[in-house]
Amino acid sequence: MSLSGPKSAPESRPCSLCHHPPRANSGPTAAITSLDALSQGTASGCLSCSVLSAGIQSVVASSASQDVQPLDSIERLRMDINMAASGQSLSLTLFDRQLEISVFAQPTHKTPEFDRLFPNVPIGVVDLPQSTCSDASLEWVVEKLRQCDNNHTCHRRTSGSSGPLPRHILDIGSSDIRLRESDVEDGEIAKYACLSHCWGASRPLSTTTANLDIHRHGICWNVLPRLFQDTITIVRRLGITLLWIDSLCIIQDDKDDWRQEAAKMGSVYQKAYIVISASKASSSEESLFGGINDQLEPSTIALPSLGQGAALCFRRSFTHSPGYMDHRLVKSSSLPTFNRGWIFQERFLSSRVLHFGPQELSWECLRTSTCQCTPSTIVDTGGGTVGTYTLSARRVLEPKAVFNHGHWRQLKEAQLIKVWHMLVEEYTKLHLTFESDIFPAISGIAKIFQRSASSEYVAGMWTKSLPYDLAWHKETLSDELATENEWSRRPQVWRAPTWSWAAVLGPIKFLDMGTGLVTLCKIEDAKCFPYQTDRTGELSGGNLSLRGHLISTSINYRSSLGQNLRKPFELFELDIMERQVGSVWADYDSSLPGTDHIPAGSVIQCFMLATRIDSGSLIMLLLRKSGYDEEDGCVIWHRLGLVQLSKPPNVRLEAKDYWFTVFKGRMSDLTLVKII
């Protein structure tokens, strides 16, 4: 298809209907429009409206066998600009049919006139391998390994780090596959690969105390699930003879072996030559491999008015890792591995990950994030456009560049606190099959982060930054993701003290600390008791002792609106909130019957934690009495939630003086508070 359009140079001001041309090299932005608006722009002579409309219609027409729904002229769509790791991207999402379209150009399509009208359209690849197990795909992987080995030194930086190695590993160097003891001398091991995968509803083939000797002698190919077979095939083709798979290399019914090997998990993935991520597979019974069909072939719209060869390509978007807008909307990924808690640290601790997606391969190392539909020459997260984005944007666009030890070593204390908070926020969005895995599944990251934090680790927090780390609250989810179990109850089995974010279920978020905090309390002690010697693993208990001021308040519950579940910030009504502006977040729904129920009208306490330096807002922990500690001579408390009150902007008093004046008469003297 060809669109002639105007002969003159494109307008420098954006069209109000299609929002083009956008500002070049801008950060992630989104705009809402409609097919009808694009049609109006086309009728008015806007070339960008015309080409975008034509491209959408072409993709919808090619997807007709899948989408029986006719194209509605009033259908709304969202334009996402620069929300990919490359720093340049344009995608279109049709809301009604949930169709996402990628817009790109080939190098020969770009002219100076084209770049002025479409400055953020990336270079894309048209001719892609039909399968992720093809020879062409293997050549792509080998080239990525070569580039990384020669130019990035990612693996050399992590493989040379200190840390324990796995006790068992699979020898796949011959036709006989067997489990053997790692042949480790002086802390070294031959080059090996790891598999990162979802177990699924049923446990995959596993090593137990009953079959350990059998697996040491040999594992029959026919008993291996399809995913394991495919992984062994691709790893062998890469010339690697050792493979680590969690279900086979950890004795699953030996709790001691499991805890010991789980404590090594971070080191195991960190030292791996490459990690194979079965991103598209929800269980071990599915295949590792994927591919493309004719409906994913791009449509090309020629634009001769923008120069000889100028054109735009439109294609139904491939399934990529979650993007910036997915993060903003708190959306789950359609790739199963990106929703799993254990796989979080497997991805970020490894020096490089090869993701096997539904249509293509994706590559992540400490410097580069790319995929087969993106030319490798334009994506390197060591610099470029993405490097100018905010830390909040970079955590999504280039997470391995932000969540790695090399980056952490360069950060100041305030930035380190922010990065840890980001890590926890991302991690708590993910699913764990066993709730008790909340600390083991992130222990590897905690161990590596501790080298930069230089602080004691206590229940997912750091003693150096406890006032900041305690200021967390339950995250508000989008309606389509919210379920009762995500926040209304505590974990079924105790796994963390109530002051820890791990004591609640589902996503949490830390308060924005602005330029910092002024603490209103003294941290007397913070103790945690691990099941074994690993202080980053499972806990059997923990307590936090603070000395500060308590404010009594009565608690009531807001009424539900229809069948809608109340969100964490909609549950509590506190009498101290009268004539105050602020927010109250519940850790769980204490209005429900059960052991954690609190009757309406009960008196609870607010513990004054800190004030923000810039805004003067007051941060308090919401506590309920749980018992009395005879030894320490103090009341024992459970945390219920978090309170933040806003200081009026016209008040000239220092924040501490102001809040002490506001609550004079109902604020306790300095009191020792022990929270468990």
C-alpha angles and dihedrals in degrees: 000000000000131000118194099191124168120339094219128081115282121265114270092215117075119256109247090224104047098018093229137175092036121192110283117248092009122156125256109310137165133202132189123222138141141235088250090055090051090050090052090050091049090053089050092055100258107153095198091052089049097050095043091050092048092048093051092049091050094053093045090050092051090050093050094118090058099035112051089169109106119235109266116209092216094051111129123228138188125224114211113197125192096352097131129091091251090068090235121077144131123195132168123211120197104208102205097051095030090231119156119199125195118215120204144142137222118240091253090053095062120094130164090259090049092051092052092056098035105026095156100047107117130221110261139188120245103181107060131170112268092226137027089228095054124115089250091056091048090052089052091054093047090051091051090051091048093050092048094046093048102037111020107035087206095145095043090054094054103031091057094054121108120257142107123286128222118281093219133030136174118253106211097163094111136031087271112078114203141166113240140173112266108260095225122170121172090352095299131123134179119264111290140174130221130213118223110195148143116257094210128206093314126049113256123231104306142185115242135170087264097056101028094105091045091053090048090058095044146308116230114236092226094060092054114099117245094257093055091047092052092047093051089049095053094041091052090049088056089056096249118137102187126067132180118208116174099221092051101036098048119061098240100201095044105088093192093051090045093053093045094049094041087057088056094048096102092052092046093057094038093057096043115115089223137352118221109211116200089207098165098044121091093189141013090258092070126082122261091221134081139170148182135266136201093277089066093056110117125247115225122212112196118217107193092169088068094056139290111315095007111150144147125225124212125194137166101262120258119233106267134172114286112292135211095275091047087056093048091050092045090235125169117239120250086222107087097214092058090062097052123099098212092051092057094078093035087062099044101039096050117088092226137008129198109205118204103207131181094267109012149003123268127199130207127179132153091276108026138048115183146133139208093267090057123069108246093222094071103048121074117137091202087090144330131092098333090056089068094057125102120269089251091057094042092054087068103030097046107009097162090055090053100036100056136098095242090060094042092056089062096053130098121232096266091050091048090054090051093049092050090050089051091050092052093045091053093043096051091057089067132088127248121193090209115040090208090067092074094110101029091054091059099030094103092056091046092054093051093043091051090067089064098034094050088203140116115266116229122177095323094321139089124240092221092059103029097129088057096040093051091058097085130125139183114282120239110237129208112263095252092057100041116106130167094249093056094078115345096088137038120243112292092238123036111261107155142014112268093250089065124086086230090070091076134059126244134007122349132189132205121226117256104256096197109197093347144284138282106214118224096193142049121241105225100177144342118196134176128182115211122204089235134006095290106100091192094056135073117334131216095192147339143181139194124208118201130174114211147095129312127204119201118226137166120237129221133167129240118232120255118248106233114301094334116121115239113247122228093263093048101057111073132063111190124187091222087066091070109118089002131111114218149088136273120199124193120217090212138348103280091176090076119092118260141079093309094050118129116195117234112261094034118142115240133168138248114210114209105232108167148317128237113251095220104039101021092227115160121236119201137175116230110226139183125199114256106169145305130281108217093188096054094030095230142112118263116227141193121213116242103177148305133283128200121185123191120230112226109255094228094058112106098191119106110265095248093050092046096052093043087054093048093053098035109138096028099052119097127229116258104305134186108238121191115195122192 
